[in-house]
Amino acid sequence: MDHAQAPGARLQQQPPRFANRQQQQSSGSREFQPRQSKPGDGPSGQMGEGSYEGTRHYQERMKSYLKDADVKSDAEAAKPESPQQADELKKAEEEGRSHSKAPGQ
């Protein structure tokens, strides 16, 4: 096999790469594309499936609710309206627990 170039043929050059840009290969493509940034990427504190800021806001709202709300009244309002609805809720709870990884729950 002869690897010599034909006279006058030019080598194809790759475009310049930017060291500060992450790149990824598109599916089915042989070319690399700049990585699309997603909300939460970067130094905003995004960690895995949640964020410190989101957790902090949730905890603040929960504390505020428990401090200011009438929890007993809310619990009464959430009770089943009929024995049939109570059975449906119980079955749904058992179904959910059957998917739990916690032993004995």
C-alpha positions in Angstrom: 0.0 0.0 0.0 1.5 3.3 -1.1 0.9 6.3 1.3 2.4 8.9 -1.0 0.2 11.9 -1.8 -0.9 12.7 -5.2 0.9 15.8 -6.6 -1.0 19.0 -5.7 -3.2 17.3 -3.0 -3.6 19.1 0.3 -3.9 17.7 3.8 -7.1 18.5 5.5 -6.3 20.5 8.7 -8.4 20.4 11.8 -9.9 23.6 13.1 -8.1 25.2 16.1 -9.2 23.8 19.4 -9.9 26.0 22.4 -8.4 24.6 25.6 -11.1 26.3 27.8 -14.0 24.6 26.0 -15.1 21.1 26.7 -16.1 19.1 23.7 -18.2 16.0 23.1 -18.8 13.8 20.1 -22.2 13.9 18.6 -24.0 10.6 18.2 -23.3 9.1 14.8 -20.8 11.8 14.0 -17.0 11.7 13.7 -16.7 15.4 14.6 -16.5 16.9 18.1 -19.0 19.7 19.0 -18.7 22.2 21.8 -20.4 20.9 24.9 -23.8 22.5 25.5 -24.0 24.0 29.0 -27.0 23.0 31.1 -28.6 25.0 33.8 -26.8 24.2 37.0 -23.5 23.4 35.3 -20.4 25.1 36.6 -19.6 26.7 39.9 -23.2 27.3 41.0 -23.1 24.5 43.6 -24.8 21.9 41.5 -24.1 18.5 42.9 -25.5 15.4 41.3 -29.3 15.4 41.4 -29.7 18.5 43.7 -28.1 21.7 44.7 -27.1 23.2 48.0 -29.3 26.3 47.2 -32.3 24.2 46.4 -31.9 22.2 49.6 -31.5 25.3 51.7 -34.7 26.9 50.2 -36.7 23.7 50.8 -35.6 23.5 54.4 -36.4 27.2 55.0 -39.9 26.7 53.6 -40.5 23.5 55.6 -39.4 25.2 58.8 -41.7 28.2 58.0 -44.6 25.9 57.3 -44.2 23.9 60.5 -43.8 27.1 62.5 -46.8 29.0 61.1 -49.3 26.5 59.7 -52.0 24.6 61.5 -50.6 21.1 60.8 -53.5 19.3 62.6 -56.0 21.1 60.5 -54.1 20.2 57.3 -53.9 16.5 58.5 -57.7 16.5 59.0 -58.3 17.9 55.6 -56.1 15.2 54.1 -58.0 12.3 55.6 -59.9 10.0 53.2 -63.5 11.0 52.5 -64.8 7.4 52.4 -63.9 3.9 53.4 -63.4 3.1 49.6 -60.9 6.0 49.3 -59.1 4.8 52.4 -58.7 1.3 50.9 -57.4 2.8 47.6 -54.9 4.9 49.6 -53.8 1.9 51.6 -53.2 -0.2 48.4 -51.3 2.6 46.8 -49.1 2.9 49.9 -48.4 -0.8 49.9 -47.5 -0.7 46.2 -45.1 2.1 46.8 -43.5 0.4 49.8 -43.1 -2.8 47.7 -40.6 -0.8 45.5 -38.7 0.5 48.5 -35.1 -0.7 49.0 -35.4 -0.2 52.8 -35.8 -3.6 54.5 -39.0 -4.0 56.6 -40.6 -0.8 55.5 
